[in-house]
Amino acid sequence: MDDPLVGGDLGYGVSPLFATDDGSSGALNLPFEIRWFDRSYSTFFLNNNGNITFESPLGDFTPEPFPVANQPMLAPYWADVDTGSGPLPGGGNQVWVMSPNENTLVVTWDRVGYFSENTSKVNTFQLALYKTDSNGSFDAEFRYQQLQWTTGDASGGFAGLGGVRAQAGWDAGDGRNWQVLDGSLTDDVLNLVNTTNVLGGEKGLFRFSFNAGQLPGSTASNPILPVFDPDEVEAGWDFTFNVTAVDQMIFIDPDVATGYTYTIETPDQFFTSVLLPEGLGDGLYTIEVWDGTQYVTEVLNAEGGTVYSFGSAVTLFRVTGIEPEANLDPTDPYAFVTGLTFSSTGTTSMSQIPIITSITAPVPEPETLALVVAGLFVVWRCQGRHSHCLVP
């Protein structure tokens, strides 16, 4: 027999904000304590405008580009949400929170409209937090079911579009550590419903791991996951992150291939070194740098686990030599973790495109993730981790 529904008739939990424009809740208890970089939190503030914060409520309706000083936050869709006209017939235009068990928190913005009290276009998205260890480690997930508007009227928008568009991502509040999702502050933010950073995951699903306060990308065991369209995996993966020091190594993780091409898309930013994984095939790779007309071999038989510094400014290079016989499992989110350093600090955008080689050996197909029960959003019936998520 299924477990009983949690959270009332709609299965979303409770709605502590009621009908409001820029309202916030008081301090709400987290079901578990989280470690957020050098700080720990046991409470949070639920803000109507598409985010939660940990130091104080946030009523700002126009998103500020990260980083936002002294305001740690998780923002699945920071924009001018306006639920002041009250619930829609049959539900919707409300913000809900629930804790179905001691290891999970879920916040749902259900068919919410935009300022001023306009519900001609509505958005549905979620934030879920999962305890992963007793040391404060947790996973955060953003889930997008429907995105029709980007901007409230007071943020320069017209009919829900234009002006200062929504921003999605997380900010440590320390002025150094933050990440935005591709498309933020542009019209392309609506495309979050069609992309993911979870290999084998459903469209609209994004996951971030915070291990004992360490941010994604800081270690090979917790790389920044790429954003990609599941229907166009071979087109490559996109990454956007913040470089806080020129010697800071950022670890990124794509899907499988026999090689990869790495391209910087930020002006005046360059790759300065690369660290490739050990224990893959014969553990040797070829690193080639684009000189403007052709690829030139930079390192022949580069060993995995060794940092190789580039001798000149490099915006495009490729790595080859991954044996097809290695048969990297495409369901493994840590199949080919690459460490990179950069020439300067600041927001950095790059892409990584796989070099595909046809092989006769079978390659495992991605399995359906346990967290997806009946599509991206489902009513909570199972109480276990990753068996959620609320929108029928």
Buried (B, 14 or more C-beta within 10 A) or exposed (E): EEEEBBBEEBBBBEBBBEBBBBBBBEBBEBBBBBBBBEBEBEEBBBBBBBBBBBBEBBEBBBBBBBBBEEBBBBBBBBBBBBBBBEBBEEEBBBBBBBBBBEBBBBBBBBBBBBBEBBBEBBBBBBBBBBBBEEEBBBBBBBBBBBBBBBBBBBBEBEEBBEBBBBBBBBBBBBBBBBBBBBBBBEEBBBBBBBBBBBBBBBBBBBBBBBBEBBBBBBBBEBBBBBBBBBEEBEEBBBBBBBBBEEEBBBBBBBBBBBBBBBBBEBEEBBBBBBBBBEEBBEBBBBBBBBEEEEBEEBBEEBEBEEEBEBEEEBBBBBBBBBBBEBBBBBBBBBBBBBBBBBBEBEBBBBBBBBEEEEEEEEEEEBEEBEBBBEEBBBBBBBBEBBBBBBBE
